Amino acid sequence: MTTKPYEIQLEISGPTAMWTRPDTGDCPVSYPAPTYSAVKGIFEAILYLPAVEVVPFKTEICKPLHFHGYATNYNGPLKKTGTDGAYQFLATVLTDVCYRLYAFVRPQKEKSSFNDKARNWDARTTSPGHAYASILERRLKRGQWFVLPCLGWKEFTPSYVGAFRDVTVVQDDISTVLPSMLRQVFSDGPSAPVRFSYDQNVKIERGVLLYPLKGGEA
């Protein structure tokens, strides 16, 4: 079996995005670019294969950053006990966004949680990374996905998901440093308890954000 990582990529855009900064509390504010886990989730929304691991490594910001106030009525399970009706939920989101996303894809190392279907697919596939990349490319061309990808919050659906477009331009006037950026919420796997992990001093240079690669991810 070939364990070589393969590079995958896609472009995604839409009217609204929210990459929530956990440190902004009850009135959340968006990061300027998607988190590591958000990029991973977008790829896996299009094609999810338990036998394959998606490892994001880069995002390119392809439209100017516009932060905008957003209000909605919340009546969900996190509402304070004893309150009646919905309450107004305020946030600062991004509008008119476009990103180019990049990731490596490679065989999943931890196979103990595979179901029979994943185990059989893994056993008969000589190069899982290459197979994933090929299937992903076909799905992007056809506009198919496993679940509808979103721009952070599920209500923020994209207007475009697909291959890179010639008219898209990286915003090379955007440079900043994020002192702390959420990496993953389920850092030990989707079936493990919640454990937040963060990357420190994440740089956006000339519109390009590079996600730090941990040991063994490259």
PATORRO-734101 format. One record per residue: residue number from 1; residue in three letters; x, y, z of N, C-alpha, C in turn. Coordinates in pm, whole numbers, plus 50000, padded with zeros to 5 digits. Layout:
REC   resi   resn     n.x     n.y     n.z    ca.x    ca.y    ca.z     c.x     c.y     c.z
REC    NUM    ALA       X       Y       Z       X       Y       Z       X       Y       Z
...
This chain:
REC   resi   resn     n.x     n.y     n.z    ca.x    ca.y    ca.z     c.x     c.y     c.z
REC      1    MET   50084   49880   50000   50000   50000   50000   50087   50125   50000
REC      2    THR   50051   50223   49917   50125   50348   49910   50079   50443   50020
REC      3    THR   50174   50493   50100   50141   50584   50210   50175   50729   50177
REC      4    LYS   50219   50756   50054   50255   50891   50014   50135   50984   50027
REC      5    PRO   50154   51104   50088   50043   51199   50095   50020   51267   49960
REC      6    TYR   49896   51290   49924   49862   51358   49800   49802   51495   49834
REC      7    GLU   49829   51593   49748   49775   51726   49771   49638   51738   49706
REC      8    ILE   49544   51798   49779   49411   51827   49726   49383   51975   49744
REC      9    GLN   49291   52028   49667   49262   52171   49675   49122   52198   49622
REC     10    LEU   49065   52309   49665   48937   52354   49613   48921   52503   49642
REC     11    GLU   48826   52562   49574   48790   52702   49598   48647   52707   49650
REC     12    ILE   48625   52795   49747   48491   52808   49804   48462   52956   49828
REC     13    SER   48341   52999   49798   48302   53138   49819   48156   53144   49859
REC     14    GLY   48116   53259   49914   47978   53274   49956   47952   53412   50013
REC     15    PRO   47825   53442   50039   47789   53575   50088   47827   53601   50233
REC     16    THR   47833   53496   50315   47859   53514   50459   47939   53397   50513
REC     17    ALA   48032   53426   50606   48111   53321   50671   48131   53357   50818
REC     18    MET   48149   53253   50900   48175   53273   51042   48272   53166   51090
REC     19    TRP   48397   53206   51113   48500   53117   51168   48522   53161   51312
REC     20    THR   48445   53106   51403   48430   53161   51537   48557   53158   51621
REC     21    ARG   48590   53273   51677   48698   53284   51776   48640   53252   51914
REC     22    PRO   48682   53142   51977   48625   53105   52108   48647   53210   52216
REC     23    ASP   48751   53293   52201   48782   53391   52306   48693   53515   52299
REC     24    THR   48597   53520   52204   48513   53639   52193   48377   53624   52262
REC     25    GLY   48354   53512   52329   48242   53499   52422   48104   53500   52360
REC     26    ASP   48010   53569   52431   47868   53564   52396   47835   53636   52266
REC     27    CYS   47920   53725   52222   47901   53795   52095   48020   53761   52005
REC     28    PRO   48022   53641   51949   48143   53591   51881   48182   53673   51760
REC     29    VAL   48313   53673   51735   48374   53741   51621   48445   53637   51536
REC     30    SER   48443   53656   51407   48507   53560   51315   48656   53585   51302
REC     31    TYR   48732   53476   51288   48868   53486   51238   48862   53534   51092
REC     32    PRO   48971   53588   51039   48970   53630   50898   48972   53514   50799
REC     33    ALA   49009   53396   50845   49019   53279   50758   48972   53156   50835
REC     34    PRO   48934   53051   50765   48885   52931   50833   48991   52864   50918
REC     35    THR   48948   52803   51027   49038   52727   51113   49080   52597   51044
REC     36    TYR   49181   52534   51100   49228   52403   51053   49111   52304   51046
REC     37    SER   49033   52296   51153   48923   52199   51157   48812   52235   51059
REC     38    ALA   48791   52365   51032   48690   52406   50936   48728   52364   50794
REC     39    VAL   48856   52381   50759   48903   52338   50628   48889   52186   50614
REC     40    LYS   48929   52116   50717   48914   51970   50717   48767   51931   50697
REC     41    GLY   48678   52001   50766   48535   51972   50755   48478   52000   50618
REC     42    ILE   48527   52104   50550   48479   52135   50416   48516   52024   50318
REC     43    PHE   48642   51980   50322   48682   51869   50235   48600   51743   50265
REC     44    GLU   48583   51712   50393   48513   51589   50431   48363   51599   50406
REC     45    ALA   48310   51722   50397   48169   51737   50359   48148   51695   50213
REC     46    ILE   48249   51716   50131   48239   51677   49991   48268   51528   49975
REC     47    LEU   48371   51481   50044   48404   51338   50036   48458   51292   50171
REC     48    TYR   48381   51208   50238   48425   51153   50366   48455   51005   50350
REC     49    LEU   48581   50968   50375   48623   50829   50372   48695   50799   50504
REC     50    PRO   48639   50714   50590   48703   50689   50721   48844   50634   50711
REC     51    ALA   48879   50572   50599   49011   50511   50583   49117   50612   50541
REC     52    VAL   49078   50739   50525   49169   50842   50476   49169   50961   50572
REC     53    GLU   49286   51020   50591   49300   51138   50678   49329   51261   50594
REC     54    VAL   49252   51368   50617   49271   51496   50549   49347   51589   50643
REC     55    VAL   49460   51643   50596   49546   51729   50678   49561   51866   50610
REC     56    PRO   49483   51967   50649   49494   52100   50589   49632   52161   50614
REC     57    PHE   49684   52235   50514   49812   52303   50536   49815   52448   50489
REC     58    LYS   49715   52491   50410   49720   52629   50362   49582   52679   50321
REC     59    THR   49557   52808   50347   49440   52878   50296   49486   53009   50233
REC     60    GLU   49429   53041   50118   49453   53170   50054   49326   53254   50060
REC     61    ILE   49337   53376   50109   49224   53469   50116   49214   53540   49982
REC     62    CYS   49099   53526   49916   49087   53571   49777   48986   53683   49756
REC     63    LYS   48941   53744   49865   48859   53865   49856   48891   53953   49976
REC     64    PRO   48872   54085   49964   48896   54173   50080   48811   54131   50199
REC     65    LEU   48862   54157   50319   48791   54120   50442   48691   54228   50479
REC     66    HIS   48564   54188   50490   48459   54280   50532   48389   54219   50654
REC     67    PHE   48408   54279   50771   48340   54233   50892   48207   54306   50904
REC     68    HIS   48104   54232   50948   47969   54286   50947   47890   54234   51068
REC     69    GLY   47812   54322   51130   47727   54280   51242   47614   54190   51194
REC     70    TYR   47587   54086   51274   47486   53986   51238   47403   53955   51361
REC     71    ALA   47272   53953   51345   47183   53924   51457   47082   53818   51417
REC     72    THR   47056   53725   51508   46955   53622   51484   46889   53588   51616
REC     73    ASN   46773   53528   51610   46703   53486   51731   46738   53342   51762
REC     74    TYR   46788   53319   51883   46833   53185   51923   46735   53122   52021
REC     75    ASN   46700   52997   51993   46609   52925   52082   46655   52781   52098
REC     76    GLY   46787   52761   52097   46844   52629   52100   46875   52577   52238
REC     77    PRO   46945   52464   52246   46970   52396   52374   47064   52469   52468
REC     78    LEU   47141   52568   52418   47235   52640   52503   47173   52764   52568
REC     79    LYS   47044   52783   52544   46976   52897   52605   46969   52882   52756
REC     80    LYS   46981   52992   52828   46979   52988   52974   46851   52927   53026
REC     81    THR   46864   52835   53123   46748   52767   53180   46654   52867   53246
REC     82    GLY   46526   52850   53220   46426   52935   53285   46384   53056   53204
REC     83    THR   46449   53082   53091   46411   53196   53009   46304   53154   52908
REC     84    ASP   46213   53244   52880   46104   53216   52787   46134   53274   52649
REC     85    GLY   46101   53198   52546   46118   53246   52411   46264   53255   52368
REC     86    ALA   46283   53303   52247   46417   53317   52192   46481   53447   52240
REC     87    TYR   46615   53451   52233   46682   53576   52264   46769   53615   52144
REC     88    GLN   46797   53745   52134   46874   53793   52020   47021   53760   52038
REC     89    PHE   47077   53697   51937   47217   53653   51938   47294   53741   51840
REC     90    LEU   47396   53808   51890   47474   53902   51809   47612   53843   51777
REC     91    ALA   47659   53868   51656   47790   53818   51614   47850   53914   51512
REC     92    THR   47980   53900   51492   48049   53975   51386   48102   53874   51285
REC     93    VAL   48043   53877   51166   48073   53778   51063   48151   53843   50948
REC     94    LEU   48189   53763   50851   48252   53811   50729   48151   53806   50615
REC     95    THR   48155   53904   50526   48066   53903   50411   48145   53901   50281
REC     96    ASP   48085   53839   50178   48142   53830   50044   48284   53772   50050
REC     97    VAL   48291   53644   50084   48421   53579   50106   48456   53483   49992
REC     98    CYS   48584   53460   49977   48634   53359   49882   48768   53309   49933
REC     99    TYR   48786   53178   49933   48909   53116   49980   48951   53004   49884
REC    100    ARG   49082   52986   49876   49137   52865   49815   49196   52780   49927
REC    101    LEU   49154   52655   49935   49192   52566   50044   49282   52453   49993
REC    102    TYR   49383   52420   50074   49479   52316   50038   49493   52217   50154
REC    103    ALA   49512   52090   50120   49535   51988   50223   49614   51872   50165
REC    104    PHE   49677   51796   50254   49735   51667   50219   49631   51560   50253
REC    105    VAL   49634   51451   50180   49547   51338   50214   49633   51212   50212
REC    106    ARG   49613   51128   50313   49696   51009   50328   49615   50899   50399
REC    107    PRO   49661   50774   50398   49588   50667   50466   49576   50695   50616
REC    108    GLN   49463   50663   50671   49441   50677   50815   49529   50579   50892
REC    109    LYS   49602   50630   50990   49691   50543   51067   49616   50458   51168
REC    110    GLU   49518   50518   51234   49443   50447   51338   49326   50375   51273
REC    111    LYS   49332   50242   51266   49232   50164   51195   49140   50085   51287
REC    112    SER   49158   50097   51417   49079   50017   51510   48931   50054   51507
REC    113    SER   48900   50179   51467   48760   50223   51468   48690   50202   51334
REC    114    PHE   48759   50141   51235   48698   50119   51103   48577   50027   51115
REC    115    ASN   48471   50060   51042   48361   49965   51027   48397   49869   50913
REC    116    ASP   48311   49773   50886   48342   49671   50786   48362   49733   50647
REC    117    LYS   48279   49832   50614   48289   49894   50483   48423   49965   50466
REC    118    ALA   48465   50040   50569   48593   50111   50563   48708   50012   50561
REC    119    ARG   48698   49904   50637   48806   49805   50641   48822   49736   50505
REC    120    ASN   48709   49704   50441   48716   49639   50309   48772   49734   50204
REC    121    TRP   48730   49862   50209   48780   49960   50113   48930   49978   50130
REC    122    ASP   48976   49984   50254   49117   50003   50282   49198   49882   50234
REC    123    ALA   49143   49764   50250   49215   49642   50214   49233   49629   50062
REC    124    ARG   49138   49676   49985   49147   49657   49839   49201   49780   49765
REC    125    THR   49234   49888   49839   49284   50009   49776   49434   50021   49799
REC    126    THR   49511   50017   49692   49657   50018   49706   49712   50157   49737
REC    127    SER   49639   50261   49699   49684   50398   49724   49564   50484   49767
REC    128    PRO   49527   50477   49896   49408   50550   49943   49414   50700   49918
REC    129    GLY   49533   50761   49935   49545   50904   49913   49515   50943   49769
REC    130    HIS   49570   50868   49674   49546   50894   49533   49400   50871   49498
REC    131    ALA   49341   50765   49554   49200   50735   49527   49111   50848   49577
REC    132    TYR   49141   50898   49699   49061   51009   49755   49071   51132   49665
REC    133    ALA   49193   51167   49625   49214   51285   49542   49137   51274   49410
REC    134    SER   49136   51156   49350   49067   51136   49222   48916   51147   49238
REC    135    ILE   48862   51084   49344   48717   51089   49367   48674   51232   49400
REC    136    LEU   48755   51302   49480   48723   51441   49515   48716   51527   49390
REC    137    GLU   48811   51512   49301   48812   51592   49177   48686   51567   49095
REC    138    ARG   48644   51441   49085   48522   51409   49010   48400   51471   49076
REC    139    ARG   48395   51464   49208   48279   51520   49279   48271   51671   49263
REC    140    LEU   48385   51738   49268   48384   51883   49250   48334   51919   49110
REC    141    LYS   48373   51845   49009   48327   51872   48873   48177   51850   48859
REC    142    ARG   48124   51752   48932   47981   51718   48921   47893   51796   49019
REC    143    GLY   47956   51865   49113   47878   51935   49215   47815   51840   49315
REC    144    GLN   47884   51731   49348   47833   51632   49443   47905   51648   49576
REC    145    TRP   47836   51609   49685   47901   51609   49816   47834   51510   49910
REC    146    PHE   47904   51479   50016   47854   51387   50120   47746   51458   50202
REC    147    VAL   47776   51579   50248   47677   51669   50309   47706   51808   50255
REC    148    LEU   47612   51899   50264   47631   52034   50213   47742   52104   50290
REC    149    PRO   47851   52146   50224   47956   52220   50295   47905   52357   50337
REC    150    CYS   47966   52412   50440   47922   52543   50490   48043   52629   50519
REC    151    LEU   48019   52758   50532   48124   52856   50563   48120   52885   50713
REC    152    GLY   48155   52786   50791   48155   52798   50937   48025   52752   50997
REC    153    TRP   47929   52843   51009   47796   52806   51058   47716   52742   50946
REC    154    LYS   47630   52645   50982   47559   52566   50880   47465   52651   50795
REC    155    GLU   47413   52762   50851   47324   52845   50771   47397   52927   50666
REC    156    PHE   47531   52932   50674   47610   53008   50578   47659   52915   50468
REC    157    THR   47573   52892   50371   47604   52799   50262   47681   52871   50151
REC    158    PRO   47765   52800   50079   47847   52863   49975   47769   52888   49846
REC    159    SER   47814   52987   49772   47759   53012   49638   47840   52939   49532
REC    160    TYR   47965   52901   49568   48050   52826   49476   48140   52733   49554
REC    161    VAL   48150   52609   49509   48249   52512   49558   48299   52436   49437
REC    162    GLY   48430   52439   49414   48479   52367   49297   48627   52389   49274
REC    163    ALA   48667   52367   49151   48807   52385   49113   48843   52534   49114
REC    164    PHE   48971   52564   49116   49016   52702   49112   48965   52771   48985
REC    165    ARG   48922   52897   49001   48877   52977   48887   48987   53075   48846
REC    166    ASP   48999   53098   48715   49104   53186   48664   49089   53330   48712
REC    167    VAL   48967   53371   48741   48943   53511   48779   48976   53537   48927
REC    168    THR   48997   53432   49004   49023   53447   49147   49166   53495   49171
REC    169    VAL   49179   53594   49261   49310   53654   49289   49333   53655   49440
REC    170    VAL   49450   53612   49482   49486   53615   49624   49507   53761   49667
REC    171    GLN   49453   53798   49784   49463   53935   49835   49598   53954   49903
REC    172    ASP   49698   53996   49825   49833   54005   49879   49856   54128   49966
REC    173    ASP   49751   54209   49988   49763   54324   50079   49719   54289   50221
REC    174    ILE   49684   54163   50245   49638   54120   50378   49752   54047   50449
REC    175    SER   49803   54107   50555   49906   54044   50638   49879   54077   50784
REC    176    THR   49882   53975   50868   49859   53995   51011   49909   53871   51085
REC    177    VAL   49910   53880   51217   49946   53766   51301   49832   53740   51398
REC    178    LEU   49787   53617   51406   49683   53577   51502   49754   53516   51623
REC    179    PRO   49751   53584   51739   49825   53534   51857   49785   53392   51897
REC    180    SER   49657   53360   51878   49609   53225   51909   49494   53193   51815
REC    181    MET   49497   53075   51755   49391   53035   51662   49348   52893   51693
REC    182    LEU   49218   52875   51706   49164   52742   51730   49209   52646   51622
REC    183    ARG   49254   52529   51662   49293   52426   51567   49183   52322   51553
REC    184    GLN   49152   52254   51664   49048   52153   51662   48972   52151   51794
REC    185    VAL   48847   52109   51788   48765   52092   51909   48777   51947   51958
REC    186    PHE   48774   51853   51865   48791   51711   51899   48932   51670   51856
REC    187    SER   49030   51709   51935   49170   51692   51896   49217   51547   51898
REC    188    ASP   49144   51460   51967   49183   51319   51977   49097   51229   51889
REC    189    GLY   49023   51290   51797   48938   51212   51707   48792   51242   51729
REC    190    PRO   48708   51220   51628   48566   51256   51636   48487   51181   51743
REC    191    SER   48536   51065   51784   48464   50986   51886   48516   51012   52027
REC    192    ALA   48621   51091   52040   48681   51121   52170   48611   51240   52235
REC    193    PRO   48630   51259   52365   48572   51375   52433   48629   51505   52377
REC    194    VAL   48557   51614   52401   48601   51746   52356   48735   51782   52421
REC    195    ARG   48831   51823   52338   48958   51875   52388   49008   51981   52290
REC    196    PHE   48991   52107   52328   49030   52216   52240   49182   52221   52225
REC    197    SER   49228   52246   52104   49370   52270   52081   49385   52396   51997
REC    198    TYR   49497   52465   52017   49520   52594   51952   49660   52599   51891
REC    199    ASP   49673   52682   51787   49803   52716   51732   49835   52860   51773
REC    200    GLN   49960   52887   51806   50000   53022   51848   50077   53094   51738
REC    201    ASN   50056   53227   51736   50128   53315   51642   50116   53266   51497
REC    202    VAL   49993   53247   51456   49965   53203   51319   49974   53325   51226
REC    203    LYS   50057   53317   51125   50080   53431   51036   49995   53422   50910
REC    204    ILE   49939   53536   50873   49881   53553   50740   49973   53651   50668
REC    205    GLU   50041   53604   50565   50137   53685   50491   50095   53695   50345
REC    206    ARG   50067   53819   50303   50026   53846   50166   49908   53759   50125
REC    207    GLY   49811   53747   50218   49688   53674   50191   49695   53524   50207
REC    208    VAL   49809   53472   50255   49828   53327   50268   49846   53288   50414
REC    209    LEU   49764   53196   50461   49775   53141   50597   49826   52999   50587
REC    210    LEU   49935   52970   50657   49990   52835   50663   49958   52775   50799
REC    211    TYR   49889   52661   50800   49859   52593   50926   49982   52514   50970
REC    212    PRO   50025   52531   51094   50141   52453   51142   50113   52304   51130
REC    213    LEU   50208   52232   51077   50197   52086   51067   50260   52023   51189
REC    214    LYS   50183   51943   51258   50234   51874   51377   50318   51754   51335
REC    215    GLY   50381   51691   51433   50468   51577   51405   50401   51468   51326
REC    216    GLY   50460   51432   51213   50408   51322   51133   50299   51360   51036
REC    217    GLU   50256   51489   51031   50146   51525   50942   50191   51550   50798
REC    218    ALA   50314   51593   50782   50359   51627   50647   50378   51501   50563
